[in-house]
Amino acid sequence: MDLYGSQIAKDYVCVGFSKYFGLALIANDWNPTKSAEECRQILHKCFTVLYERDCHAIDEVQMGLVTATGIEIMKPERVDSTWNLREFRERRNEKLWQ
């Protein structure tokens, strides 16, 4: 249920910018038999893609796990991002002005 009282009955949901990239990644990898650690890895992958797409945010995420026995807040972790692509390394300024 969201803050306005709308009820959503699904196994997973994405909101905001994550709808465009995260939803497909979760749909490809998710199934109900996955462990909490496997689900955390899927979410970490989603946050990595989201950070690389819109890197104005901080490259650190903190996740939590809510179960019937309680709430576990995990330590913050950095998302892996690769900026050492050939196009960035071999870019020449003169190409910009031609």
Beta strands, then each sheet from edge to edge (+ up, - down):
strand 1: 60-61
strand 2: 64-67
strand 3: 70-73
strand 4: 77-78
sheet 1: 1+ 4-
sheet 2: 2+ 3-
end
